[in-house]
């Protein structure tokens, strides 16, 4: 009861008492001691952290690593030892703390055999050279961490293009697309259009919405031949150029049923070209009921729109 009372009054002066309880036989007392140390240790308690760092119990060395940043640079010698601890959890926590107070150790951390430590190092790095190097790391989580950090610092090197054939291609595309457009790297854009997943389709469309991509023949062809049947209708959704009208007409006439249906849906609520208007009666007779229904609805919508003008 006395221990409970000491803890409840929240008095750091009782810290010494709780440190003694770390050797108690009753686990409840040990847990209360750990809680008290975690709550009350501050920059004036270096000796406490040192004593914890040499304990046999893993959880106490782990606590030492966790609390070390509270004493600032004075913790470096402690952490240097804990970073080589025989227990991986202690080692990782020590590196986590060390990187918080000494970014100069990043080059050392990224050479660690432990991918978690390399990942921690990357999260503290703003060095483009280091981040580019870590894109080739053997572990996928490390590569992703490097890419996430590049996104954070808005670093978009061409080396990211190597990720377009990997599970990280979506994040790489988000970062690279503005540069691809600015430098008109149409072959790369075309490759991304080949078979995008829905999230990548959104990235492609959002960026190309503001670009005259009709002047890029390879991109036009890639969009037409894409395995993603929703890509071309989405790219044409808000376009008013003559080239867009031509591509919409061709899509409605010869495209896959899914693409034709989606394009008809997108054309609702906007003026349509004469060629598409002439095509609609034929589409009303289409064997696919979804296309026939969408075409009929578009005819009614177009007439209503004309009446409002």
N, C-alpha and C positions, 0 to 999 in steps of 0.2 A: 504493500500500500504506500510506503514511503517513497519508493521509486516512482510509482505512478504519479504521486503528488509532485515530486521534483520535476517530472516531465511536463505535467500540466501547467505549472507556474511559469514555464518557459524562461528559465533563468540560466544564461550561459555560464554563470559562475559555478554551476553544478557539473560542468563538463568533465572535470577530473574524476568525479565520482562515477560517471557513466563509462569512462575509459576503463576503469577497474572492472566494471561489469562485463567487459568483453570476454573475460575468462570464466564467467559464471557457468555453472553446470546446467542451469535452467535456460532453455532456448528463449523463453519469453524475455528474460533479462537481457540477453545478448541482442535480441532484435530491438529492444527499447534503447539500448546503448548505441547501436548503429544509427537509429533514427535521430537520437540526440546529437551525435557527432555530425551527421549530415546537416542538421538544422543550425548548429551553433559554430562550427569551425569557420574561422575567417582568416584574414591575412596575418593575424598575430599568432596563429597556431601552427607554425611550420613544424615544430617538434612532434606535434600530434600526427601530422601527415607522414613524417619520416618514420615514426614508430609503426604506423599502419603499413607502410610500404615494405617492411621486412617481416611481417607476420607470416606464419605458415598457412593460415586460412586464405584461400583464394578470394573469398568475398571481401576480406579486409584489405587485401592488396588492390582489389578492384575499387574499393571505396577510396583508397589513397589516390589512385589514378583519377578518379572522378573529381575529387576535391582539390587536387593540385592547382588548377588555374586560379583558385582563390588567393594564392600567395604569389601570383605573378611570376616574374622571371626567377625567383628563388626556387621555383619548382623544377627548373630544368634538369638539375642534377638528379633529382628523384625520378623524374619521368624518363630520363636517359636509361636508368637501370630498369624501370618497369617496362620500357619498350622492348626489352629483351627477355621478358618474363617467360617462364616455361609454360604458362597457361595462356592460350590464345585470346581468351576474353579479356584478361588483364592487359596483355600486349596491345590489343585493339583500343581499349579504353585509354591507355597511356598515350597512344599516338593521337587519339581524338583530342585529348587535352593538350598535348605538346604542340599540335598544329594550331591550336587556338592562341597560343602565346608566342609561338616562334615559327613564322611562315618560312624562315630560312631553312627549315628542315624538310621542306617539300621535295627537293631533289633526292633526298635520302629516302623519304617515304615511298616515292613512286617506284623505287627499285626493290621494294619489299616483295617477298614471295607470297605474301597474303594479299589476295585481291581486295579484301575489305579495307586494308590499310592504304592500298594504292587508290582506291575509290575515295577514301577520306581525304587524301592528299589533293586529289583533283578538285574536290569541293571547296578547297581553300585557295586554289590557284587562279590567277588571272593572266598567266603567262601564255600567250598564244602558241609559242613554240612547244611548251610542255603539253598543252592540250592536243595539239596536232599529233605529237608523238604518241600520246596515249590512245588515239583513235585506232592504233594498230595493236593494242594490248591483246593478250591471249584470252582475256575474260570478257564476255559480253557486257557485264554490268559495269566494268571499268570503261569500256568504249562508250557506253551510254552516258555515264557520268561525265566523260570528257565532252560529249556532244551537248549535254544539258548545260554545262558551264560555258560552252561557246555561245549557246543561245542567250545565256544570261549576260555575257559581255558583248553580244552582238558581233561576234567574229565569224566571218563567212568565207573561209578559204576554199579554193577549188578541190582540195584534198577530200572535202566532204562528199564529193561526187562518187567516191568509191563505196559509199554507204547505200547508194541507190539500189543495189542488188542485195541488200541485207534487211533484217527486221527493223533496222533503224531508219529506213528510207523516208518514213513520214516526217520524223523530226528533222532529218537532213534537208528534206524538200522545203519545209517551213522556213528554215534558215537560209537556204540557197536561192529560192525562187526569185526574189527581187534582183539578185545579181545575175541570174540566168537571163532574165528579161532585159536588164540594162545592157548586158553584153551580147544580147541576141544569140545566145547559145541554143539555137533551135533544135539541134540534133539531140541534145540532152533533154529538152522539154518534150520532144517527140517520144523519146524512150519512156519518159514518165507517163505519157498518155497511153502507152501500149496496153497496160492491164492494171489500172489503179484500183485500190480498195476504196470504199466509200469516203473514208476520211481524206485520202489523198486526192480523190476526185474533187472534194470541196476546196482543198488547197489550190489545185490547178485552176479551177473555175474562178475562185475569188481573185486570183492574181491576173488571169487572162481577161477578166471582165473589163478591165481598164486599158487593155492593150489591143492594138490593131493586128491581131494574129492572122488575119486573113491574107496578109502579105507574106506569110511564112508557109510555103507549099508543103514542107515536110510535116509541119504541125497540123495543117489541115488534113493531110492524108492520114496521119497517125490518129487523129480524132475520129475520122470516118471509119477507120479499120480497127479501132480499139475493141478489145474484148469486153470492155465495160460498156454495155449497151445504153447506159444512162449518161455517159460522158458527153457525147455530142449534143443531145437535146439540152443538157445543162449549159454547155458553152454557148448555145444559140439562144438561150432563153430570153435574154434582155437586149439582144442585138437588133439594130435597125438598118444596118448597112445593106446595100444591094447584094453583096456576096453572101450575107446571112440569109437573105430571102432565097437565093439560089440553093444554098445548102439545106435550108428547111424544106424546100420543095422536093429536092432530090431524096432527102431522108424520108419524107412522107410517102413518096412514090415507091422507093425501092428498099428502104431500111428494114431492120428486124421489127417484128410486131411490137415488142416492148418499147423500142425507141420511138416508133411512130405514135403509139398511144401517149407516151410521155410528152412528145412534141406537141401533139394536139391539145393536151392539157395546158401546156405552157402558153399556147397562143390565145387562150381565152383572155378577154379584157383588153385587147390591144388590136390596132389595125392590122389586117393581113394583106399580103400582096394579091394582085389579080390572079397570078398563076396558082396560088394556093386556094384562092376562092373558087376557081374553076375546077380544081381537083377534088374539093370537098364532096360534091354529089357522088363521085365515084367511090370515095371512101365510105360513104354512108351504106353502100352496097357491099362492103368488104365482108369476107367470110368470117373474119374475127369479130365477134359481137362487141368486144371492148373498143375496137377501132371504129366500128360503125356507130356506136353510141357516142363516142367522143367527137366524131366528125359531125354528127347530127346536132349535138350540143353546141359545137363551135359555130355552126351555121346560125343557130338561134341567137347565140351570143353576139355574132357579128352584125346581125340585123338590128338587134337592140342597141348596139353601139352606134350604128349608123343613124338610128332614130334620135339619138341624143345629140348628135353633131349638128 
